[in-house]
Amino acid sequence: MAYMKDEAIVVRRLAYSNTSLILSFITPERGLVEAIAKGARRENSPLHGTLDYFAAGELVAAGSRHGGLEVVASFALEDAHERLRSNLDAYAAAAFLCEASMAGCQPHDPAPGLYFLLRELLARLNAGQAPLPLALAGGLGVLTALGFQPQLDICANCGLDAEVGEAWLSGERGGLLCPACRREDARSWPVRGDALEALRHLSQAPLARADRLGLSSHARQEAARFVAGMAESFLGFRVRSSRAFLKRFSGSEKANAA
């Protein structure tokens, strides 16, 4: 039985029987890894308390001979990201980012860009950076890392220029729609300049500067609606937390505070 070592982030954690866990990890070298941690729920297990949601560390796992779940041999915990668990907005943001990453990541497909982006996002949320701007910037970054870059300068459908005042925003199409193409998505909506400027800033600025753009209530709601809608449309309804994310952040004032 071959053992494989990799850096890893726990993006899903399910109880299995009274003693074990089913886990999903994002790794840089092997993409999505799904494994069972036998006996991890026992207090005397060396794995007990190390494999919590959002935990980052070094994973050693044995591959399955039949292509099923791998078996966790050890997990050297590096950062549990415990502080973000005490902030509901930070937790909601982390859950959305982890689930979106898991939904788009594939087994045996190296994903170093996605892994290191997610690692930085969790570290920043854990350090107390404002959750909403970071979640929006991170969500756009995760989608881009998975190959779904939002189109925020031209029509996502026909490629023509889409001007503010005449442009519509579509999560399903992944960006702006011109007047002629907006009928392609009945759920698209006219976008205002402040919301579009916010999305452009969040998609391009370094994560450290994501919270330096003051978001109006309207811009916040539109940006959250777009990011959640794009995640659902491009990654499928596997991103169950997108609706909770939208509900949490579309009206949250404190999440926008730096």
C-alpha positions as CSV (number, residue, x, y, z in Angstrom):
1,M,0.0,0.0,0.0
2,A,1.6,3.3,-1.1
3,Y,1.7,6.3,1.2
4,M,1.4,9.8,-0.2
5,K,2.4,13.0,1.6
6,D,1.0,16.5,0.8
7,E,0.0,19.8,2.3
8,A,-3.8,19.8,2.8
9,I,-6.8,21.8,4.0
10,V,-9.9,20.1,5.5
11,V,-12.8,21.3,3.4
12,R,-15.4,18.7,4.5
13,R,-15.8,16.7,7.6
14,L,-18.5,14.0,8.2
15,A,-18.9,11.6,11.1
16,Y,-18.7,8.0,10.1
17,S,-19.8,5.4,12.6
18,N,-19.0,6.2,16.3
19,T,-15.3,6.4,15.8
20,S,-14.3,7.5,12.3
21,L,-14.5,10.5,9.9
22,I,-15.0,10.9,6.2
23,L,-12.9,13.9,5.0
24,S,-12.3,16.0,1.9
25,F,-9.0,17.8,1.5
26,I,-7.7,20.4,-1.0
27,T,-4.1,19.7,-1.8
28,P,-1.6,21.5,-4.1
29,E,-0.2,18.4,-5.8
30,R,-3.2,16.0,-6.0
31,G,-6.2,18.3,-6.0
32,L,-9.2,17.0,-4.2
33,V,-8.4,14.1,-1.8
34,E,-11.2,12.1,-0.2
35,A,-10.3,9.9,2.7
36,I,-11.4,8.1,5.8
37,A,-9.7,8.7,9.2
38,K,-10.3,5.5,11.1
39,G,-10.7,5.9,14.8
40,A,-10.2,9.7,14.6
41,R,-13.1,10.3,17.0
42,R,-11.6,8.2,19.8
43,E,-10.0,10.4,22.4
44,N,-6.8,8.2,22.5
45,S,-6.3,8.4,18.7
46,P,-3.3,10.5,17.5
47,L,-5.8,12.0,15.0
48,H,-8.3,13.2,17.6
49,G,-8.7,17.0,17.5
50,T,-6.5,17.5,14.5
51,L,-9.0,17.1,11.6
52,D,-11.5,19.9,12.2
53,Y,-13.1,21.9,9.5
54,F,-10.7,24.5,8.0
55,A,-7.6,22.8,9.6
56,A,-4.4,23.0,7.5
57,G,-1.4,20.7,7.9
58,E,0.6,17.9,6.4
59,L,-1.4,14.9,5.3
60,V,-0.1,11.3,4.9
61,A,-2.6,9.0,3.4
62,A,-2.6,5.5,1.9
63,G,-4.1,5.1,-1.5
64,S,-7.0,2.7,-2.1
65,R,-6.3,-0.3,-4.3
66,H,-9.8,-0.1,-5.7
67,G,-10.1,3.7,-6.3
68,G,-12.2,4.4,-3.2
69,L,-11.5,6.5,-0.2
70,E,-7.9,6.8,0.9
71,V,-6.9,6.1,4.5
72,V,-5.5,8.8,6.6
73,A,-2.3,7.6,8.3
74,S,-1.3,10.9,10.0
75,F,-2.1,14.6,9.9
76,A,0.5,17.1,11.3
77,L,-1.7,20.1,12.2
78,E,-0.1,23.4,11.3
79,D,-3.0,25.8,11.8
80,A,-6.5,25.0,13.1
81,H,-7.8,28.5,12.3
82,E,-9.6,28.5,15.6
83,R,-10.2,32.2,15.9
84,L,-12.5,32.5,12.9
85,R,-14.9,30.0,14.5
86,S,-15.9,32.6,17.1
87,N,-17.0,35.1,14.4
88,L,-20.2,34.0,12.6
89,D,-19.4,36.2,9.5
90,A,-15.8,34.8,9.2
91,Y,-17.1,31.3,9.6
92,A,-19.8,31.8,6.9
93,A,-17.2,33.2,4.6
94,A,-14.8,30.4,5.2
95,A,-17.5,27.7,4.7
96,F,-18.5,29.3,1.4
97,L,-14.9,29.5,0.1
98,C,-14.1,25.9,1.2
99,E,-17.3,24.5,-0.3
100,A,-16.8,26.4,-3.6
101,S,-13.2,25.1,-3.8
102,M,-14.3,21.5,-3.1
103,A,-17.1,21.7,-5.7
104,G,-14.7,22.8,-8.5
105,C,-11.6,20.9,-7.6
106,Q,-11.0,17.5,-9.2
107,P,-9.2,14.4,-7.8
108,H,-5.7,13.7,-9.1
109,D,-5.6,17.2,-10.7
110,P,-2.9,19.4,-9.2
111,A,-4.3,22.7,-7.9
112,P,-1.5,24.7,-6.3
113,G,-3.0,28.1,-7.2
114,L,-6.3,27.2,-5.6
115,Y,-4.7,25.6,-2.5
116,F,-2.4,28.6,-1.7
117,L,-5.2,31.0,-2.3
118,L,-7.5,29.2,0.1
119,R,-4.7,28.9,2.6
120,E,-4.2,32.7,2.5
121,L,-7.9,33.4,2.7
122,L,-8.4,31.3,5.8
123,A,-5.3,32.9,7.4
124,R,-6.7,36.4,6.8
125,L,-10.1,35.5,8.1
126,N,-8.5,34.0,11.2
127,A,-6.4,37.1,11.7
128,G,-9.6,39.3,11.7
129,Q,-9.6,40.9,8.3
130,A,-13.2,42.1,7.4
131,P,-15.1,39.0,6.3
132,L,-17.4,40.3,3.6
133,P,-14.9,42.1,1.3
134,L,-12.5,39.2,1.8
135,A,-15.2,36.6,1.0
136,L,-16.2,38.5,-2.2
137,A,-12.6,38.9,-3.4
138,G,-11.9,35.3,-2.4
139,G,-14.9,34.0,-4.1
140,L,-14.0,35.7,-7.4
141,G,-10.4,34.4,-6.9
142,V,-11.6,30.9,-6.3
143,L,-13.8,31.0,-9.4
144,T,-10.9,32.3,-11.5
145,A,-8.5,29.7,-10.1
146,L,-11.0,27.0,-11.2
147,G,-11.1,28.5,-14.8
148,F,-14.2,30.6,-14.5
149,Q,-12.9,34.2,-14.6
150,P,-15.8,36.7,-14.4
151,Q,-16.3,39.1,-17.3
152,L,-16.7,42.5,-15.9
153,D,-15.6,44.7,-18.8
154,I,-17.3,43.2,-21.8
155,C,-20.5,41.2,-22.4
156,A,-20.0,37.7,-21.1
157,N,-22.2,36.4,-23.9
158,C,-21.2,38.2,-27.1
159,G,-17.9,39.9,-26.2
160,L,-19.0,43.4,-27.0
161,D,-18.5,46.4,-24.8
162,A,-21.1,46.7,-22.0
163,E,-21.4,50.2,-20.6
164,V,-22.6,51.2,-17.2
165,G,-26.2,52.4,-17.5
166,E,-26.9,49.8,-20.2
167,A,-25.3,46.7,-18.7
168,W,-27.0,43.9,-16.7
169,L,-25.3,41.6,-14.3
170,S,-25.7,37.8,-14.6
171,G,-24.3,35.2,-12.2
172,E,-25.5,32.5,-14.5
173,R,-23.4,33.9,-17.4
174,G,-20.5,35.0,-15.2
175,G,-20.5,38.7,-15.8
176,L,-22.0,41.6,-17.6
177,L,-24.6,41.3,-20.3
178,C,-25.3,44.0,-23.0
179,P,-28.9,45.1,-23.7
180,A,-29.1,42.7,-26.6
181,C,-28.0,39.7,-24.6
182,R,-29.7,40.3,-21.3
183,R,-32.7,38.2,-22.4
184,E,-30.3,35.1,-22.3
185,D,-30.8,35.2,-18.5
186,A,-34.2,36.2,-17.1
187,R,-32.6,36.5,-13.7
188,S,-30.1,39.1,-14.7
189,W,-30.5,42.6,-13.3
190,P,-29.3,46.2,-14.2
191,V,-26.1,47.0,-12.5
192,R,-25.2,50.3,-11.0
193,G,-21.8,52.0,-11.3
194,D,-20.8,51.6,-7.6
195,A,-21.5,47.9,-7.6
196,L,-19.6,47.3,-10.8
197,E,-16.7,49.3,-9.6
198,A,-16.7,47.3,-6.4
199,L,-16.6,44.0,-8.3
200,R,-13.8,45.2,-10.5
201,H,-11.8,46.3,-7.5
202,L,-12.4,43.1,-5.6
203,S,-11.4,40.9,-8.6
204,Q,-8.1,42.7,-9.2
205,A,-6.8,44.1,-5.9
206,P,-4.5,42.1,-3.6
207,L,-6.4,40.4,-0.8
208,A,-4.7,42.7,1.7
209,R,-6.5,45.6,0.1
210,A,-9.9,44.0,-0.3
211,D,-11.4,45.8,2.7
212,R,-10.1,49.2,1.8
213,L,-13.0,49.8,-0.6
214,G,-16.1,51.2,1.3
215,L,-19.1,49.3,0.1
216,S,-22.5,50.9,0.1
217,S,-25.4,48.7,1.2
218,H,-26.6,48.5,-2.4
219,A,-23.1,47.6,-3.8
220,R,-22.7,45.0,-1.0
221,Q,-26.0,43.3,-1.9
222,E,-25.3,43.2,-5.6
223,A,-21.7,41.9,-5.2
224,A,-22.8,39.2,-2.8
225,R,-25.7,38.2,-5.2
226,F,-23.3,38.0,-8.1
227,V,-20.6,36.0,-6.4
228,A,-23.1,33.5,-4.9
229,G,-25.0,33.2,-8.2
230,M,-21.9,32.6,-10.2
231,A,-20.7,29.9,-7.8
232,E,-24.1,28.1,-8.0
233,S,-24.2,28.4,-11.8
234,F,-20.6,27.4,-12.7
235,L,-20.0,24.9,-9.9
236,G,-23.5,23.6,-9.7
237,F,-25.9,23.4,-6.7
238,R,-23.2,21.5,-4.9
239,V,-22.3,24.8,-3.3
240,R,-25.1,24.6,-0.7
241,S,-23.6,27.3,1.4
242,S,-24.0,29.9,-1.4
243,R,-27.6,30.7,-0.3
244,A,-26.5,31.0,3.4
245,F,-23.6,33.2,2.3
246,L,-26.0,35.5,0.3
247,K,-28.4,35.7,3.2
248,R,-25.7,36.4,5.7
249,F,-23.9,39.1,3.8
250,S,-26.4,40.8,1.6
251,G,-27.7,42.8,4.6
252,S,-24.8,42.6,7.1
253,E,-23.4,46.0,8.1
254,K,-20.7,44.8,10.5
255,A,-19.3,42.3,7.9
256,N,-18.3,45.3,5.8
257,A,-16.4,47.0,8.6
258,A,-12.7,47.0,8.3
